[in-house]
Amino acid sequence: MGRIKTIFIKRVGRELFEANPEAFSNDYAANKKVVKSMTVSSSRKNLNVVTGYVTSLKKQKRL
């Protein structure tokens, strides 16, 4: 079973993904660079969790 994401992580992840879905791919490392360039400031942990959430959203949308 996976971890449950907080509302903050889901909100930020969905906003980034809906604003620019073609910028993201199934690759975590590439998405991390995109998320880092799109967000103003966030902790390293939040950046990683948002990136993982966006990557999972991209994989779900592909199916």
Backbone bond lengths (Angstrom), bond angles and torsions (degrees), N, CA, C in turn:
res aa  C-N    CA-C-N  psi(-1)  N-CA   C-N-CA  omega(-1)  CA-C   N-CA-C  phi
1 M - - - 1.444 - - 1.518 109.33 -
2 G 1.311 115.14 145.36 1.452 119.54 -177.68 1.516 112.46 -94.71
3 R 1.317 114.23 175.11 1.456 119.97 177.94 1.518 109.48 -80.98
4 I 1.313 116.26 148.55 1.452 121.55 176.71 1.522 107.94 -87.71
5 K 1.327 116.77 127.98 1.464 122.11 -179.00 1.532 109.68 -81.67
6 T 1.326 116.53 146.71 1.460 121.30 179.17 1.523 110.11 -75.60
7 I 1.322 115.21 165.45 1.461 120.79 179.63 1.524 110.39 -61.23
8 F 1.325 117.67 -38.78 1.465 121.43 179.25 1.523 110.95 -59.23
9 I 1.328 117.04 -46.95 1.463 121.66 -178.36 1.522 109.93 -63.52
10 K 1.326 116.73 -44.91 1.463 120.38 -179.18 1.523 111.43 -65.22
11 R 1.333 116.77 -41.26 1.466 120.09 -178.51 1.520 110.80 -64.95
12 V 1.317 116.89 -48.73 1.466 120.96 -179.41 1.523 110.09 -63.94
13 G 1.315 116.88 -43.76 1.461 120.88 -179.85 1.514 112.68 -61.80
14 R 1.337 116.32 -45.39 1.472 119.68 178.93 1.521 111.42 -65.79
15 E 1.336 117.63 -40.75 1.466 120.49 179.60 1.522 110.97 -61.85
16 L 1.319 117.32 -44.91 1.461 120.63 178.83 1.524 111.00 -64.57
17 F 1.325 116.79 -43.45 1.460 121.06 -177.03 1.526 111.34 -67.79
18 E 1.333 117.51 -42.25 1.461 120.71 -178.94 1.521 111.80 -72.07
19 A 1.321 117.73 -29.91 1.459 121.01 179.92 1.521 111.78 -70.23
20 N 1.328 116.89 -34.59 1.460 119.90 -175.18 1.530 110.52 -152.07
21 P 1.338 118.67 70.32 1.469 120.20 -174.60 1.522 114.27 -66.69
22 E 1.325 117.86 -28.62 1.471 120.04 -178.23 1.527 112.48 -74.99
23 A 1.326 117.69 -12.59 1.467 120.67 179.37 1.525 111.80 -77.12
24 F 1.327 117.11 -17.73 1.459 121.12 -175.85 1.519 111.26 -101.33
25 S 1.339 115.16 153.33 1.463 121.45 178.54 1.524 108.93 -132.01
26 N 1.320 116.55 -171.36 1.464 120.91 177.30 1.519 112.04 -84.52
27 D 1.326 117.62 -1.88 1.462 122.76 -177.46 1.531 110.08 -92.66
28 Y 1.325 116.54 121.49 1.462 122.16 -177.62 1.525 111.79 -62.52
29 A 1.334 117.40 -44.34 1.471 120.91 -175.99 1.527 111.09 -63.84
30 A 1.325 116.66 -40.83 1.468 119.97 178.60 1.525 110.40 -67.32
31 N 1.323 116.70 -40.71 1.463 120.45 179.15 1.523 111.71 -66.12
32 K 1.326 116.97 -31.93 1.463 120.39 179.53 1.527 110.39 -63.18
33 K 1.315 117.20 -40.39 1.466 120.85 177.88 1.524 111.02 -65.73
34 V 1.332 116.62 -40.26 1.464 120.85 179.98 1.525 110.42 -65.85
35 V 1.321 116.85 -46.48 1.470 120.63 -179.65 1.522 110.24 -63.08
36 K 1.320 116.82 -40.60 1.467 120.62 179.99 1.528 111.11 -62.72
37 S 1.334 117.41 -37.53 1.462 120.35 -179.86 1.529 111.97 -76.02
38 M 1.329 118.16 -24.92 1.464 121.59 -176.67 1.521 113.25 -89.12
39 T 1.328 118.22 -22.57 1.461 120.35 -178.14 1.523 110.33 -96.76
40 V 1.324 115.41 150.89 1.461 120.73 -177.96 1.521 110.39 -76.81
41 S 1.296 116.96 -63.64 1.462 119.76 177.21 1.516 108.28 -154.04
42 S 1.279 114.72 137.20 1.450 120.81 178.92 1.519 107.61 -157.03
43 S 1.300 115.72 160.36 1.458 117.95 177.71 1.526 109.58 -70.80
44 R 1.291 115.23 161.31 1.465 120.57 -178.80 1.533 110.78 -62.14
45 K 1.313 116.33 -39.95 1.461 120.85 179.49 1.524 110.98 -64.07
46 N 1.330 117.49 -46.91 1.461 120.17 179.23 1.520 111.31 -63.39
47 L 1.317 116.90 -38.50 1.461 120.90 177.72 1.527 110.50 -59.52
48 N 1.326 116.50 -44.67 1.460 120.71 -179.96 1.525 112.18 -66.97
49 V 1.325 117.37 -39.73 1.463 120.59 -179.21 1.523 110.45 -68.93
50 V 1.336 117.64 -42.21 1.464 121.15 177.46 1.523 109.94 -62.59
51 T 1.318 117.20 -42.21 1.461 120.95 179.29 1.524 110.82 -61.67
52 G 1.307 117.01 -43.84 1.460 120.61 177.60 1.515 111.99 -63.13
53 Y 1.322 117.01 -39.07 1.464 121.13 179.02 1.523 110.84 -67.08
54 V 1.331 117.53 -42.98 1.464 121.31 178.91 1.531 110.21 -64.27
55 T 1.323 117.14 -39.73 1.461 120.94 178.12 1.525 110.31 -62.76
56 S 1.322 117.14 -41.02 1.463 119.47 178.61 1.526 111.13 -68.62
57 L 1.339 117.85 -35.43 1.464 120.56 175.39 1.522 110.93 -62.26
58 K 1.311 116.60 -43.32 1.463 121.23 179.65 1.526 110.61 -62.00
59 K 1.318 116.92 -42.71 1.467 120.49 179.37 1.523 110.93 -66.06
60 Q 1.326 118.18 -36.30 1.465 121.54 178.38 1.521 111.06 -68.45
61 K 1.319 117.40 -39.67 1.465 121.22 -178.81 1.523 111.43 -69.04
62 R 1.326 116.37 -25.61 1.461 121.12 -179.58 1.519 110.32 -70.65
63 L 1.324 117.71 -31.92 1.467 121.44 -176.82 1.474 112.77 -74.79
